[in-house]
């Protein structure tokens, strides 16, 4: 039996075709006498559009990196001052674990874990529920182990960066949710993964929350941003007030 060889044309990557088309346009502009300045402007426009399309958030962060690096420490300071109004690092009915920054890492200066407005929207929700809560802004892996095994803590929020399977506890330190795959030891009434999710695989909610409570947990199987987070908590506050309005 003769083995059919693959069609070499079908193996050419789309990106390669786009690249040579881009180079061809640059050469065409030069030959037509548009001048180096026009060619440079076209090059910059192409790089920006290409970067946004293929690298999205990463490109935008890099593009505005000087502004972000100056703004993030200020935002973190404002958040720390705001958190002083509430209990910290002590067990409570609800606990909020915040991803923290390692300022000796570049990523800490370019990617915010969360905004003060996001934390404030969560606080308003917890206060609307009249629920006791405590923040853990500098939690370690040992702290998380203690929180998850404490039966007096009924509800846990993980706020920062992560996906369905992990949480970025620090800039360079990750918590793997599968390590808590023991509902007898780590079971909670509710767990909220207030960060991005991925379409597949098990979340911490799947491991430790009773099946009937899972629909009430904050969890998105996609990338989310500040707008999504604040919108979700505002909607939950409205849902709490709705029964009162109907009386």
N, C-alpha and C positions, 0 to 999 in steps of 0.2 A: 504494500500500500504506500503510495506516494504522499508524503507529508507536505501539505500546502504551506508555503512560506507566508509570514504576515505581510500585509500591504504596508510598505515603508511610509506611505503618505499618511496612513491612519495613526502612525506612531508619533507624528510630529505634535508636540505640545502646543496648545492654543497660545500659551504665554510666549513661546518662541516666535510664533507668527506675529503676535502683537508687538514684540520687541523689534523685529526687523521692519515692520510697517512703520513704527515710531522713528527708527533710524532713517528709513527711506524718506519720511516727511522732512526730517531735519536737513538731509542732503538736498532735497528738492528746494527747500526755502533758501539754502545757501546759494545753489546754482541759479536760482531766479533773482538773486541780488537783493533779498529782503534785509540783509545785514545781520551781523552777529547779535545785535540787541534783540531783534525780532525772534531770532532762533532761541536765544536765552529765555525770553518770555514764554515762548511755546513750550520749551523744555520744563520750566518751572510749573506751568499750568498742568502739563501732562503728569509730572511727578506727584503733584499734590492730589490730583484726581485719582491717579493709579494707587497712591498710598492710602487714600481714604477708602477706596473700593476693596483693596486686598487686605489691608492691615487695620482698618477701622479705628477702634479705640486706641490701639498702640501708637498709630501714626499721629492721631490728634494729640495724644499726651506728649509725644516727642516734639511736635510742632509748637506747642504752647509750654514746653517744659520750664523755661525761665520764670514764667508767671506762676505756674503751678508750684514750683519749688519755693517761691517766695510766699505764696498764699497758704500752703498746707500747714506749716508750723503755727501760723496765726490762728487758723481754724482749729487746730488741735488744742491750742491754749484756751480758746473760747469754750471749747467743749469741756475741758478739764475744770474750768471755773463753774460751768453749768452743773457738772456732776457733783460738785461739792454740796449741792442742795439736798442730795439723796444719800441713803445708806450705801456703803461700799464695802465689799470684801467680807460680808457677813451673810450667813444663810437666811433665806426668806422664802415665803410661799412661791414667789417667782424670782428667778435669777436671770440677769442679762450678762452674758459673757461677750466682751468687746474685743475684737482683734486689735492688737497694739502695733506700734511702730518700733522698728530698730533703726534709729537715725544714723547708724553707721553703714546702712545699706542704701544703695541708690534708689531702689524701688520705693522705699519709704518716703522719698522726697517727690515722687512722681505719681503715686497712686493713693488716693485717700481711701481709707477703710470704710468710712461713712461720714456723713455731714451732721452737724449739730441739729439741723432741721429734721433729719431722719430719727435721731434719738429722741428729739422733742415730741415727734408724732407718736412714738412708742410710749413715752411717758404719759401723754394725754390719754392714750387708750387704756393704760393700766390704771390711771387715776379714775377714768370713767367707770371702770369695773370695780373701783374701790378695793384694789388688790395690793397687798404688801409686796414690795419688790426691793431688790438690791442689785447694784452694778458691780461687776468684776472687770475693771479696766486693765488690769495687769495680770490676768489669770495665767498660770502655768499648767503644764500637763497634769501635775499633781493636784492642783486646784480643781481642774475639770473632773478628775477621777473622784475627788471628794464630793463635789457637787452632784455628780451623777449617781453616786451610791448613797447619798443622804435621802432617806425616805420622807423627811419633813419638807423637802423641796419638791413641789408638785409640778412645776412648770419651768422650762429652761429656754431662753432665747440665745441663739448664736448670731451675732451681728458683725459683719465685716466682709471678707472675701472668702470664697469657697466654691464648692460644687456639691453635687448630690452625695458624694462619698467623703469629702474632706472639708476641713475648716482651717483657714490660715490664722493660727493663733498668734503668730508673730510674723514679721516680714519674711523670715527664713525658716519658720517652724510650723509644721502642719500637724493637725489632729486628724486621725483616721477614724471615721465613725464606726467602721466594722469592728474596732476594738471593744465596742460596747454592746456587742451582740450577745447580751445576756439579760433578758427582760426581768428575770427574778432578782438580779442584783442591781440593775440600772434602770428599771422600769419607771416611767414618768407618765403623769396624766396627759401632759402636752409637751411637745418639743417644737420649737419654731426655728427653722433655718432661714434667717433673714439675710440671704445672700443668693448668688446665682446658683442654678441647678443644671443638671445634665439630663437628657431624655431617658437614659437607661440606668439600670442598677438600683440597688437598695440605698435608701437614705437612713439617717439616724432615726427618723420617725418610724420607719418600717421595723427597726430593731427593737425599740423600747416603748412605743406608744400603743395602747390597746386599739384594735382595728376600728372600733366604733368612734374613737376620738380623732382619728387621723384626718378626716375631712376638715376639722376645725383648726388644724395646724397651718402655720404660715410656711408655704413651700411652693416654689415655682420650678418646674423642670425646663428652665431656659435662662438666658441672661436677663438680669433686671438692673434697674438703675434707681437713683434717688426718687424719681417721679413715681415709679411703680411701688416703692416701699411706702412713701407718704400717702399715696392714693389708697393702698390697701388698708392702712391703719385708720384713715379718715372714714373709709367705708365701714369698717368694723365699729367705729364709734357711732356712726349713723344707725347701724343695726341694733346697737345697745339701746339707743334712744327711741327707736321705732315703737316697741311695745308700750312705752309710757305715753307716746303721742296718741296711741289708739284707744287709750282708756277714756 
